């Protein structure tokens, strides 16, 4: 399996050669915990998510990716933000693809399933929303998404 390497505003970053719409999902349970995975391709903590496949909607991709990576069934409840900063590129060493960031962040509620790891997630955890949440090892773009969700008191959707 290849590695995923994130670059942000790095003059030495490779140039993007693709743009793939993707989705991330903030799943919050009734205990105020957020569903997170530890990615197998870079060992960072992240929200579940991935590429939107041809023939599926954004919501369908969110539901599928969350189930594939965590085993949890979810219902999408809203849009949190859209992230397409050309300064953020992601290199996949398996095929040397370099994607420009394009991620739609959705909120969801769990309703079933059984938590489990996958080929893309070495750990799956319900993480309490507290001071330690953002101190986990994660890419700054993921930290930004979670921070935006935590400040959901604002009715505006973030587009960055």
DSSP file (Angstrom, degrees, kcal/mol; ACC not computed):
  #  RESIDUE AA STRUCTURE BP1 BP2  ACC     N-H-->O    O-->H-N    N-H-->O    O-->H-N    TCO  KAPPA ALPHA  PHI   PSI    X-CA   Y-CA   Z-CA
    1    1 A X              0   0    0      0, 0.0    92,-0.0     0, 0.0     2,-0.0   0.000 360.0 360.0 360.0 137.3    0.0    0.0    0.0
    2    2 A X        -     0   0    0      1,-0.1     2,-0.3    90,-0.0    90,-0.0  -0.151 360.0-109.0 -77.8 177.4    1.2    3.5   -0.9
    3    3 A X        -     0   0    0     39,-0.1    90,-2.4     2,-0.0     2,-0.5  -0.711  14.3-136.1-106.6 157.8    1.5    6.5    1.4
    4    4 A X  E     -A   92   0A   0     37,-1.7     2,-0.5    -2,-0.3    88,-0.2  -0.973  20.7-171.6-112.3 127.7   -0.5    9.7    1.4
    5    5 A X  E     -A   91   0A   0     86,-2.6    86,-3.0    -2,-0.5     2,-0.4  -0.979   7.8-154.5-124.9 120.6    1.5   12.9    1.9
    6    6 A X  E     -A   90   0A   0     -2,-0.5     2,-0.4    84,-0.2    84,-0.2  -0.754  10.0-172.1 -94.5 138.5   -0.2   16.2    2.5
    7    7 A X  E     -A   89   0A   0     82,-2.7    82,-1.9    -2,-0.4     2,-0.4  -0.988   3.4-169.0-126.8 138.0    1.4   19.5    1.5
    8    8 A X  E    S-A   88   0A   0     -2,-0.4    80,-0.2    80,-0.2     3,-0.1  -0.969  72.0 -26.3-131.8 121.5    0.1   22.9    2.4
    9    9 A X  S    S+     0   0    0     78,-2.1     2,-0.6    -2,-0.4    79,-0.1   0.865  90.6 154.0  48.5  43.6    1.6   26.1    0.9
   10   10 A X    >   -     0   0    0     77,-0.5     3,-2.0     1,-0.1    -1,-0.2  -0.905  42.0-153.9-106.8 116.7    4.9   24.3    0.4
   11   11 A X  T 3  S+     0   0    0     -2,-0.6    -1,-0.1     1,-0.3    -2,-0.1   0.719  98.1  53.3 -63.1 -18.2    7.1   25.6   -2.4
   12   12 A X  T 3  S+     0   0    0      2,-0.0    -1,-0.3    -3,-0.0     2,-0.1   0.380  83.1 117.2 -95.3   3.2    8.6   22.1   -2.7
   13   13 A X  S <  S-     0   0    0     -3,-2.0     3,-0.1     1,-0.1    -7,-0.0  -0.397  73.3-106.5 -69.2 146.7    5.3   20.3   -3.1
   14   14 A X        -     0   0    0      1,-0.1     2,-0.2    -2,-0.1    -1,-0.1  -0.349  41.5 -98.1 -66.9 156.6    4.7   18.5   -6.3
   15   15 A X        -     0   0    0      1,-0.1    -1,-0.1     2,-0.0    83,-0.1  -0.538  41.8-103.5 -77.2 141.2    2.2   20.1   -8.8
   16   16 A X        +     0   0    0     -2,-0.2    83,-0.2    70,-0.2    -1,-0.1  -0.371  35.6 177.8 -63.4 140.0   -1.3   18.8   -8.7
   17   17 A X        +     0   0    0     81,-3.2     2,-0.3     1,-0.2    82,-0.2   0.268  64.4  31.0-125.1   6.4   -2.2   16.5  -11.6
   18   18 A X  E     -b   99   0A   0     80,-1.4    82,-2.4     2,-0.0     2,-0.4  -0.991  54.5-151.3-157.4 162.1   -5.8   15.7  -10.6
   19   19 A X  E     +b  100   0A   0     -2,-0.3     2,-0.5    80,-0.2    82,-0.1  -0.950  20.7 179.5-137.3 113.9   -8.9   17.0   -8.9
   20   20 A X        -     0   0    0     80,-0.6    82,-0.3    -2,-0.4     2,-0.1  -0.956  27.0-129.2-122.9 113.2  -11.1   14.4   -7.3
   21   21 A X        +     0   0    0     -2,-0.5    31,-2.6    31,-0.1     2,-0.3  -0.390  39.5 172.4 -59.8 132.6  -14.3   15.4   -5.5
   22   22 A X  E     -De  51 103B   0     80,-2.0    82,-2.3    29,-0.3     2,-0.4  -0.843  22.6-138.0-137.1 173.8  -14.3   13.8   -2.1
   23   23 A X  E     -De  50 104B   0     27,-2.5    27,-1.7    -2,-0.3     2,-0.3  -0.985   6.3-165.0-136.2 143.7  -16.3   13.9    1.1
   24   24 A X  E     -De  49 105B   0     80,-2.3    82,-2.6    -2,-0.4     2,-0.4  -0.939  15.9-149.0-121.5 152.7  -15.5   13.8    4.9
   25   25 A X  E     -De  48 106B   0     23,-2.3     2,-0.8    -2,-0.3    23,-0.5  -0.977  10.3-156.3-130.9 124.2  -18.1   13.1    7.5
   26   26 A X  E     - e   0 107B   0     80,-3.0    82,-2.4    -2,-0.4     2,-0.6  -0.876  19.6-171.4 -94.5 108.5  -18.4   14.3   11.1
   27   27 A X  E     - e   0 108B   0     -2,-0.8     8,-2.3     8,-0.4     2,-0.5  -0.907   2.0-173.0-104.5 116.9  -20.4   11.7   12.8
   28   28 A X  B     -H   34   0C   0     80,-1.7    82,-0.4    -2,-0.6     6,-0.2  -0.939   8.2-152.2-113.4 129.7  -21.4   12.8   16.4
   29   29 A X    >   -     0   0    0      4,-2.3     3,-1.7    -2,-0.5     4,-0.2  -0.306  36.6 -93.6 -90.4 179.5  -23.2   10.3   18.7
   30   30 A X  T 3  S+     0   0    0      1,-0.3    -1,-0.1     2,-0.1    -2,-0.0   0.522 122.2  62.4 -74.3  -4.4  -25.6   11.2   21.6
   31   31 A X  T 3  S-     0   0    0      2,-0.1    -1,-0.3     0, 0.0    -3,-0.0   0.377 119.6-106.0 -95.5   2.0  -22.7   11.2   24.1
   32   32 A X  S <  S+     0   0    0     -3,-1.7    97,-1.6     1,-0.3     2,-0.3   0.842  75.8 137.5  76.0  33.5  -21.0   14.1   22.3
   33   33 A X  E     - I   0 128C   0     95,-0.2    -4,-2.3    -4,-0.2     2,-0.4  -0.856  46.3-138.0-112.2 149.2  -18.3   12.0   20.7
   34   34 A X  E     -HI  28 127C   0     93,-2.9    93,-3.1    -2,-0.3     2,-0.5  -0.889  19.2-121.8-108.7 136.1  -17.0   12.2   17.2
   35   35 A X  E     + I   0 126C   0     -8,-2.3    13,-0.5    -2,-0.4    -8,-0.4  -0.637  41.0 173.7 -76.5 122.6  -16.2    9.1   15.1
   36   36 A X  E     - I   0 125C   0     89,-2.8    89,-2.6    -2,-0.5     2,-0.3  -0.943  18.9-154.5-132.6 153.6  -12.6    9.1   14.0
   37   37 A X  E     -JI  46 124C   0      9,-2.9     9,-2.7    -2,-0.3     2,-0.7  -0.881  18.3-131.8-120.1 155.2  -10.2    6.8   12.2
   38   38 A X  E     -JI  45 123C   0     85,-2.3    84,-2.6    -2,-0.3    85,-0.8  -0.953  36.9-128.5-103.0 115.1   -6.5    6.4   12.2
   39   39 A X  E  >  - I   0 121C   0      5,-3.0     4,-1.4    -2,-0.7     3,-0.3  -0.319   7.9-148.6 -67.3 141.2   -5.5    6.2    8.5
   40   40 A X  T  4 S+     0   0    0     80,-1.5    -1,-0.1     1,-0.2    81,-0.1   0.704  93.6  60.1 -80.1 -19.7   -3.3    3.3    7.4
   41   41 A X  T  4 S+     0   0    0     79,-0.3   -37,-1.7     1,-0.1    -1,-0.2   0.613 129.6   2.3 -88.5 -10.9   -1.6    5.4    4.7
   42   42 A X  T  4 S-     0   0    0     -3,-0.3    -2,-0.2   -39,-0.2    -1,-0.1   0.376  89.1-120.7-150.7   1.3   -0.2    8.1    6.9
   43   43 A X     <  +     0   0    0     -4,-1.4     2,-0.2     1,-0.2    -3,-0.1   0.563  67.5 136.0  65.6  10.5   -1.0    7.1   10.6
   44   44 A X        -     0   0    0     -6,-0.1    -5,-3.0     1,-0.1     2,-0.3  -0.564  59.7-114.3 -84.4 152.5   -2.9   10.4   11.0
   45   45 A X  E     +J   38   0C   0     92,-3.4    94,-0.4    -7,-0.2     2,-0.3  -0.646  48.6 160.7 -80.4 144.2   -6.3   10.7   12.8
   46   46 A X  E     -J   37   0C   0     -9,-2.7    -9,-2.9    -2,-0.3     2,-0.2  -0.968  43.6 -96.4-156.0 165.3   -9.0   11.8   10.4
   47   47 A X        -     0   0    0     -2,-0.3   -11,-0.2   -11,-0.2   -21,-0.1  -0.622  57.5 -93.7 -79.3 150.1  -12.8   11.9    9.9
   48   48 A X  E    S+D   25   0B   0    -23,-0.5   -23,-2.3   -13,-0.5     2,-0.3  -0.313  72.7 108.5 -62.0 151.8  -14.1    9.1    7.7
   49   49 A X  E     +D   24   0B   0     16,-0.3     2,-0.3   -25,-0.2   -25,-0.2  -0.931  27.1 166.4 162.1 177.5  -14.3    9.9    4.0
   50   50 A X  E     -D   23   0B   0    -27,-1.7   -27,-2.5    -2,-0.3    15,-0.1  -0.980  47.0 -23.2 170.7-168.3  -13.0    9.5    0.5
   51   51 A X  E     -D   22   0B   0     -2,-0.3     2,-0.6   -29,-0.2   -29,-0.3  -0.264  54.2-121.4 -67.8 146.5  -13.7   10.0   -3.2
   52   52 A X        -     0   0    0    -31,-2.6     2,-0.1    13,-0.0   -31,-0.1  -0.801  32.7-137.7 -86.2 122.9  -17.2   10.4   -4.6
   53   53 A X    >   -     0   0    0     -2,-0.6     3,-1.7     4,-0.2     8,-0.1  -0.467  25.7 -92.1 -81.6 152.2  -17.7    7.6   -7.2
   54   54 A X  T 3  S+     0   0    0      1,-0.2    -1,-0.1    -2,-0.1     3,-0.1  -0.376 113.3  28.6 -56.8 138.3  -19.4    8.1  -10.5
   55   55 A X  T 3  S+     0   0    0      1,-0.3     2,-0.3    -3,-0.1    -1,-0.2   0.449 103.2  95.4  88.8   0.1  -23.1    7.5  -10.2
   56   56 A X    <   -     0   0    0     -3,-1.7    -1,-0.3     4,-0.0     2,-0.1  -0.923  67.8-124.8-124.8 153.6  -23.4    8.4   -6.5
   57   57 A X     >  -     0   0    0     -2,-0.3     4,-2.2    -3,-0.1    -4,-0.2  -0.309  34.1-103.1 -81.9 171.4  -24.5   11.6   -4.8
   58   58 A X  H  > S+     0   0    0      2,-0.2     4,-2.2     1,-0.2     5,-0.1   0.932 124.4  48.4 -59.8 -46.2  -22.4   13.4   -2.2
   59   59 A X  H  > S+     0   0    0      1,-0.2     4,-2.4     2,-0.2    -1,-0.2   0.901 109.8  51.4 -63.7 -41.2  -24.6   12.0    0.6
   60   60 A X  H  > S+     0   0    0      1,-0.2     4,-2.6     2,-0.2    -1,-0.2   0.900 109.8  50.2 -62.2 -40.0  -24.4    8.4   -0.8
   61   61 A X  H  X S+     0   0    0     -4,-2.2     4,-3.1     2,-0.2     5,-0.3   0.906 109.7  51.2 -63.9 -41.4  -20.6    8.7   -0.9
   62   62 A X  H  X S+     0   0    0     -4,-2.2     4,-2.1     2,-0.2     5,-0.2   0.927 112.7  45.2 -61.4 -45.8  -20.6    9.9    2.7
   63   63 A X  H  X S+     0   0    0     -4,-2.4     4,-2.1     2,-0.2    -2,-0.2   0.930 116.5  45.6 -64.0 -46.8  -22.7    7.0    3.8
   64   64 A X  H  X S+     0   0    0     -4,-2.6     4,-3.0     2,-0.2    -2,-0.2   0.943 113.9  47.1 -63.3 -49.8  -20.7    4.4    1.9
   65   65 A X  H  X S+     0   0    0     -4,-3.1     4,-2.5     1,-0.2   -16,-0.3   0.897 112.0  50.4 -62.7 -40.7  -17.3    5.7    2.9
   66   66 A X  H  X>S+     0   0    0     -4,-2.1     4,-2.1    -5,-0.3     6,-0.7   0.932 113.8  45.2 -62.8 -44.6  -18.3    5.9    6.6
   67   67 A X  H  X5S+     0   0    0     -4,-2.1     4,-1.8    -5,-0.2    -2,-0.2   0.931 114.1  49.0 -63.5 -46.2  -19.6    2.3    6.5
   68   68 A X  H  <5S+     0   0    0     -4,-3.0    -2,-0.2     1,-0.2    -1,-0.2   0.903 119.9  35.9 -60.9 -42.5  -16.5    1.0    4.6
   69   69 A X  H  <5S+     0   0    0     -4,-2.5    -1,-0.2    -5,-0.2    49,-0.2   0.730 136.3  14.8 -87.2 -22.8  -14.0    2.7    6.9
   70   70 A X  H  <5S-     0   0    0     -4,-2.1    46,-2.7    -5,-0.2    -3,-0.2   0.625  86.6-123.1-127.5 -21.0  -15.8    2.3   10.3
   71   71 A X  S  <<S+     0   0    0     -4,-1.8    43,-1.3    -5,-0.6     2,-0.4   0.397  70.0 128.8  86.0  -2.8  -18.6   -0.2   10.1
   72   72 A X  E     -F  113   0B   0     -6,-0.7     2,-0.4    41,-0.2    -1,-0.3  -0.716  54.1-139.6 -94.4 134.8  -21.1    2.5   11.3
   73   73 A X  E     -F  112   0B   0     39,-2.2    38,-2.3    -2,-0.4    39,-1.1  -0.753  29.3-173.3 -88.0 136.2  -24.3    3.3    9.4
   74   74 A X  E     -F  110   0B   0     -2,-0.4     2,-0.5    36,-0.2    36,-0.2  -0.902  26.9-142.7-132.9 159.4  -25.1    7.0    9.3
   75   75 A X  E     -F  109   0B   0     34,-2.5    34,-2.4    -2,-0.3     2,-0.3  -0.992  30.3-126.9-117.1 123.5  -27.8    9.5    8.2
   76   76 A X  E     +F  108   0B   0     -2,-0.5    32,-0.3    32,-0.2     3,-0.1  -0.529  30.1 175.5 -72.8 132.5  -26.5   12.7    6.7
   77   77 A X  E     -     0   0B   0     30,-2.7     2,-0.3     1,-0.3    31,-0.2   0.548  51.7 -27.4-116.4 -13.0  -27.9   15.7    8.5
   78   78 A X  E     -F  107   0B   0     29,-1.3    29,-2.7     0, 0.0     2,-0.4  -0.982  57.7 -85.4 175.2 172.1  -26.2   18.7    6.9
   79   79 A X  E     +F  106   0B   0     -2,-0.3    27,-0.2    27,-0.2     3,-0.1  -0.858  28.7 174.3-100.2 130.5  -23.4   20.5    5.1
   80   80 A X  E     -     0   0B   0     25,-3.1    78,-1.9    -2,-0.4     2,-0.3   0.791  59.7 -35.9-102.3 -42.5  -20.5   22.0    7.2
   81   81 A X  E     -Fg 105 158B   0     24,-1.6    24,-3.3    76,-0.2     2,-0.4  -0.992  39.9-124.8-173.2 167.7  -18.1   23.2    4.6
   82   82 A X  E     -Fg 104 159B   0     76,-2.6    78,-3.0    -2,-0.3     2,-0.5  -0.999  23.6-164.4-128.5 128.9  -16.5   22.9    1.2
   83   83 A X  E     +F  103   0B   0     20,-3.3    20,-3.0    -2,-0.4    76,-0.0  -0.957  28.1 144.9-122.8 118.0  -12.7   22.9    1.0
   84   84 A X        +     0   0    0     -2,-0.5     2,-0.4    18,-0.2    18,-0.1  -0.080  15.4 160.2-143.1  37.0  -10.9   23.4   -2.3
   85   85 A X    >   -     0   0    0      1,-0.2     3,-1.9     2,-0.1    16,-0.6  -0.501  31.7-152.5 -68.7 116.3   -7.7   25.3   -1.4
   86   86 A X  T 3  S+     0   0    0     -2,-0.4    -1,-0.2     1,-0.3   -70,-0.2   0.640  92.7  69.1 -66.7 -11.4   -5.2   24.9   -4.3
   87   87 A X  T 3  S+     0   0    0      1,-0.1   -78,-2.1   -78,-0.1     2,-0.7   0.657  88.6  75.1 -76.9 -15.3   -2.4   25.4   -1.8
   88   88 A X  E <   +A    8   0A   0     -3,-1.9    13,-2.5   -80,-0.2     2,-0.3  -0.878  63.0 169.4-102.3 115.0   -3.3   22.0   -0.3
   89   89 A X  E     -AC   7 100A   0    -82,-1.9   -82,-2.7    -2,-0.7     2,-0.5  -0.919  21.2-150.4-123.1 152.4   -2.2   19.1   -2.4
   90   90 A X  E     -AC   6  99A   0      9,-2.4     9,-2.8    -2,-0.3     2,-0.5  -0.982   7.8-156.1-126.4 120.9   -2.1   15.4   -1.6
   91   91 A X  E     -AC   5  98A   0    -86,-3.0   -86,-2.6    -2,-0.5     2,-0.6  -0.848   0.9-159.0-101.3 130.3    0.4   13.0   -3.1
   92   92 A X  E >>> -AC   4  97A   0      5,-2.9     4,-1.5    -2,-0.5     3,-0.9  -0.937   3.1-160.6-106.2 115.0   -0.4    9.3   -3.3
   93   93 A X  T 345S+     0   0    0    -90,-2.4    -1,-0.1    -2,-0.6   -89,-0.1   0.710  81.6  73.1 -71.6 -19.4    2.9    7.4   -3.7
   94   94 A X  T 345S+     0   0    0    -91,-0.4    -1,-0.2     1,-0.2   -90,-0.1   0.836 124.9   2.9 -64.9 -31.8    1.2    4.2   -5.0
   95   95 A X  T <45S-     0   0    0     -3,-0.9    -2,-0.2     2,-0.1    -1,-0.2   0.299  97.7-114.7-136.7   7.0    0.5    5.9   -8.4
   96   96 A X  T  <5 +     0   0    0     -4,-1.5     2,-0.3     1,-0.2    -3,-0.2   0.717  58.5 159.3  60.8  24.5    2.2    9.3   -8.0
   97   97 A X  E   < - C   0  92A   0     -5,-0.8    -5,-2.9   -81,-0.0     2,-0.5  -0.582  25.5-161.9 -72.1 138.3   -1.2   11.0   -8.3
   98   98 A X  E     - C   0  91A   0     -2,-0.3   -81,-3.2    -7,-0.2   -80,-1.4  -0.939  10.5-163.0-126.1 107.3   -1.1   14.6   -6.8
   99   99 A X  E     -bC  18  90A   0     -9,-2.8    -9,-2.4    -2,-0.5     2,-0.4  -0.696  17.7-133.3 -95.3 138.5   -4.6   15.8   -6.0
  100  100 A X  E     -bC  19  89A   0    -82,-2.4   -80,-0.6    -2,-0.4   -11,-0.2  -0.718  46.9 -94.9 -76.5 138.8   -5.7   19.4   -5.4
  101  101 A X        +     0   0    0    -13,-2.5     2,-0.1   -16,-0.6   -13,-0.1  -0.297  55.4 158.0 -56.1 134.0   -7.9   19.4   -2.3
  102  102 A X        +     0   0    0    -82,-0.3   -80,-2.0   -18,-0.1     2,-0.4  -0.591  15.6 155.1-156.4  91.3  -11.6   19.3   -3.0
  103  103 A X  E     -eF  22  83B   0    -20,-3.0   -20,-3.3   -82,-0.2     2,-0.5  -0.973  31.9-152.8-130.2 134.9  -13.5   18.0    0.0
  104  104 A X  E     -eF  23  82B   0    -82,-2.3   -80,-2.3    -2,-0.4     2,-0.6  -0.922  17.7-148.2-104.3 122.9  -17.1   18.5    1.0
  105  105 A X  E     -eF  24  81B   0    -24,-3.3   -25,-3.1    -2,-0.5   -24,-1.6  -0.836  19.7-178.2 -99.3 119.9  -17.6   18.2    4.8
  106  106 A X  E     -eF  25  79B   0    -82,-2.6   -80,-3.0    -2,-0.6     2,-0.3  -0.810  21.1-133.6-114.1 154.7  -21.0   16.8    5.9
  107  107 A X  E     +eF  26  78B   0    -29,-2.7   -30,-2.7    -2,-0.3   -29,-1.3  -0.811  30.6 174.3-101.7 149.2  -22.5   16.2    9.4
  108  108 A X  E     -eF  27  76B   0    -82,-2.4   -80,-1.7    -2,-0.3     2,-0.4  -0.983  26.0-135.2-151.7 160.0  -24.2   12.9   10.2
  109  109 A X  E     - F   0  75B   0    -34,-2.4   -34,-2.5    -2,-0.3     2,-0.2  -0.942  26.7-122.6-116.2 141.0  -25.8   10.9   13.0
  110  110 A X  E     + F   0  74B   0    -82,-0.4   -36,-0.2    -2,-0.4     3,-0.1  -0.553  32.9 165.8 -79.7 147.2  -25.1    7.2   13.6
  111  111 A X  E     -     0   0B   0    -38,-2.3     2,-0.3     1,-0.3   -37,-0.2   0.400  59.3 -27.2-137.3  -2.0  -28.0    4.8   13.6
  112  112 A X  E    S+ F   0  73B   0    -39,-1.1   -39,-2.2     2,-0.0    -1,-0.3  -0.976  71.7  98.8 177.9-165.7  -26.5    1.3   13.4
  113  113 A X  E     - F   0  72B   0     -2,-0.3     2,-0.4   -41,-0.3   -41,-0.2  -0.240  64.2 -88.5  88.0 179.3  -23.7   -0.9   12.3
  114  114 A X        -     0   0    0    -43,-1.3    -1,-0.0    -2,-0.1     2,-0.0  -0.994  38.8-112.4-133.9 125.6  -20.8   -2.3   14.3
  115  115 A X        +     0   0    0     -2,-0.4     2,-0.3   -44,-0.1   -44,-0.2  -0.306  51.2 150.4 -61.5 133.4  -17.6   -0.5   14.7
  116  116 A X        -     0   0    0    -46,-2.7   -44,-0.1     7,-0.0     2,-0.1  -0.983  42.0-108.5-157.5 158.7  -14.6   -2.2   13.0
  117  117 A X        -     0   0    0     -2,-0.3     2,-0.2     5,-0.1     5,-0.2  -0.364  32.1-167.3 -82.2 169.3  -11.3   -1.4   11.3
  118  118 A X  B >   -K  121   0C   0      3,-1.5     3,-0.7   -49,-0.2   -49,-0.1  -0.811  44.2 -82.8-142.4-176.0  -10.7   -1.7    7.5
  119  119 A X  T 3  S+     0   0    0     -2,-0.2     3,-0.1     1,-0.2   -50,-0.1   0.753 132.2  44.0 -63.0 -23.3   -7.9   -1.7    5.1
  120  120 A X  T 3  S+     0   0    0      1,-0.2   -80,-1.5   -52,-0.2     2,-0.4   0.534 112.4  55.1 -98.4  -8.7   -8.0    2.2    5.3
  121  121 A X  E <   -IK  39 118C   0     -3,-0.7    -3,-1.5   -82,-0.2   -82,-0.2  -0.942  48.5-178.2-134.2 112.6   -8.3    2.5    9.1
  122  122 A X  E    S+     0   0C   0    -84,-2.6     2,-0.3    -2,-0.4   -83,-0.1   0.733  83.7  20.3 -78.8 -21.6   -6.0    0.9   11.6
  123  123 A X  E     -I   38   0C   0    -85,-0.8   -85,-2.3    -7,-0.1     2,-0.4  -0.991  62.0-166.2-142.9 147.7   -8.1    2.2   14.5
  124  124 A X  E     +I   37   0C   0     -2,-0.3     2,-0.3   -87,-0.2   -87,-0.2  -0.994  23.4 165.8-132.7 126.3  -11.7    3.4   14.8
  125  125 A X  E     -I   36   0C   0    -89,-2.6   -89,-2.8    -2,-0.4     2,-0.7  -0.987  42.5-127.0-143.3 149.6  -12.8    5.3   17.9
  126  126 A X  E     -I   35   0C   0     -2,-0.3     2,-0.5   -91,-0.2   -91,-0.2  -0.898  39.1-159.0 -88.2 117.0  -15.5    7.5   19.3
  127  127 A X  E     -I   34   0C   0    -93,-3.1   -93,-2.9    -2,-0.7    -2,-0.0  -0.879  14.5-120.8-107.7 125.1  -13.5   10.5   20.5
  128  128 A X  E     -I   33   0C   0     -2,-0.5     2,-1.4   -95,-0.2   -95,-0.2  -0.308  25.8-116.0 -61.2 143.7  -14.9   12.8   23.2
  129  129 A X  S    S+     0   0    0    -97,-1.6     2,-0.2     3,-0.1    -1,-0.1  -0.703  73.4 111.7 -81.0  96.5  -15.2   16.4   22.2
  130  130 A X  S >> S-     0   0    0     -2,-1.4     3,-1.3     0, 0.0     4,-0.6  -0.824  86.4 -69.4-151.1-171.4  -12.7   17.9   24.6
  131  131 A X  T 34 S+     0   0    0      1,-0.3     4,-0.2    -2,-0.2     3,-0.2   0.762 125.8  57.5 -62.2 -25.9   -9.3   19.6   24.7
  132  132 A X  T >> S+     0   0    0      1,-0.2     3,-0.7     2,-0.1     4,-0.5   0.682  86.0  79.9 -80.3 -17.4   -7.6   16.4   23.7
  133  133 A X  G X4 S+     0   0    0     -3,-1.3     3,-1.0     1,-0.3    -1,-0.2   0.937  98.5  38.5 -56.0 -51.9   -9.5   15.9   20.4
  134  134 A X  G 3< S+     0   0    0     -4,-0.6    -1,-0.3     1,-0.2    -2,-0.1   0.531 103.8  71.2 -81.1  -5.0   -7.5   18.4   18.4
  135  135 A X  G <4 S+     0   0    0     -3,-0.7    -1,-0.2    -4,-0.2    -2,-0.2   0.545  75.6 106.3 -86.6  -6.1   -4.2   17.4   20.0
  136  136 A X  S << S-     0   0    0     -3,-1.0     2,-0.6    -4,-0.5   -92,-0.0  -0.311  90.8 -88.5 -66.3 156.3   -4.2   14.1   18.2
  137  137 A X  S    S+     0   0    0    -94,-0.1   -92,-3.4   -93,-0.0     2,-0.3  -0.563  73.5 136.7 -68.5 114.3   -1.8   13.6   15.3
  138  138 A X        -     0   0    0     -2,-0.6   -92,-0.1   -94,-0.2     2,-0.1  -0.987  58.2 -90.2-156.1 157.7   -3.7   14.9   12.2
  139  139 A X    >>  -     0   0    0    -94,-0.4     4,-2.2    -2,-0.3     3,-0.6  -0.383  39.3-117.9 -67.5 149.6   -3.1   17.0    9.1
  140  140 A X  H 3> S+     0   0    0      1,-0.2     4,-2.1     2,-0.2     5,-0.1   0.811 114.3  58.5 -61.4 -30.0   -3.9   20.7    9.6
  141  141 A X  H 3> S+     0   0    0      2,-0.2     4,-1.7     1,-0.2    -1,-0.2   0.876 107.6  46.6 -67.4 -35.5   -6.6   20.5    7.0
  142  142 A X  H <> S+     0   0    0     -3,-0.6     4,-2.4     2,-0.2     5,-0.2   0.899 110.2  53.0 -70.4 -40.9   -8.4   17.8    9.1
  143  143 A X  H  X S+     0   0    0     -4,-2.2     4,-2.5     1,-0.2    -2,-0.2   0.898 108.1  52.0 -59.3 -40.1   -7.9   19.9   12.2
  144  144 A X  H  X S+     0   0    0     -4,-2.1     4,-2.4     2,-0.2    -1,-0.2   0.913 108.6  49.9 -63.8 -42.6   -9.5   22.9   10.4
  145  145 A X  H  X S+     0   0    0     -4,-1.7     4,-2.1     2,-0.2    -2,-0.2   0.927 112.9  45.8 -62.1 -45.8  -12.6   20.8    9.4
  146  146 A X  H  X S+     0   0    0     -4,-2.4     4,-2.5     2,-0.2    -2,-0.2   0.913 111.5  52.1 -65.5 -42.3  -13.1   19.5   12.9
  147  147 A X  H  X S+     0   0    0     -4,-2.5     4,-1.2     1,-0.2    -1,-0.2   0.910 108.5  51.7 -59.1 -42.5  -12.7   23.0   14.4
  148  148 A X  H  < S+     0   0    0     -4,-2.4     3,-0.5     1,-0.2    -1,-0.2   0.921 109.9  48.8 -60.7 -44.0  -15.3   24.3   11.9
  149  149 A X  H >< S+     0   0    0     -4,-2.1     3,-1.3     1,-0.2    -2,-0.2   0.912 107.0  55.3 -61.9 -42.4  -17.7   21.7   13.0
  150  150 A X  H 3< S+     0   0    0     -4,-2.5    -1,-0.2     1,-0.3     3,-0.2   0.756 105.1  54.1 -64.7 -23.5  -17.1   22.4   16.7
  151  151 A X  T ><  +     0   0    0     -4,-1.2     3,-1.6    -3,-0.5    -1,-0.3  -0.163  69.6 135.1 -99.2  38.1  -18.1   26.1   16.0
  152  152 A X  T <   +     0   0    0     -3,-1.3    -1,-0.2     1,-0.3    -2,-0.1   0.489  42.3  93.6 -69.5  -2.5  -21.4   25.0   14.4
  153  153 A X  T 3  S+     0   0    0     -3,-0.2     2,-0.3     2,-0.1    -1,-0.3   0.793  70.4  84.1 -60.2 -25.1  -23.2   27.7   16.3
  154  154 A X  S <  S-     0   0    0     -3,-1.6    -3,-0.0     1,-0.1     0, 0.0  -0.611  75.0-149.0 -76.5 137.2  -22.7   29.8   13.2
  155  155 A X        +     0   0    0     -2,-0.3     2,-0.3     2,-0.1    -1,-0.1   0.536  67.6  99.8 -84.1  -5.4  -25.3   29.2   10.7
  156  156 A X  S    S-     0   0    0      1,-0.0     2,-0.4   -75,-0.0    -2,-0.1  -0.588  71.2-130.4 -85.8 143.4  -22.9   29.9    7.8
  157  157 A X        -     0   0    0     -2,-0.3     2,-0.4   -76,-0.0   -76,-0.2  -0.728  25.1-121.5 -87.2 137.9  -21.3   27.1    5.8
  158  158 A X  E     -g   81   0B   0    -78,-1.9   -76,-2.6    -2,-0.4     2,-0.5  -0.689  27.2-175.5 -83.3 129.8  -17.5   27.5    5.4
  159  159 A X  E      g   82   0B   0     -2,-0.4   -76,-0.2   -78,-0.2   -78,-0.0  -0.964 360.0 360.0-124.0 112.1  -16.3   27.6    1.8
  160  160 A X              0   0    0    -78,-3.0   -77,-0.2    -2,-0.5    -1,-0.1   0.337 360.0 360.0-133.3 360.0  -12.5   27.7    1.7
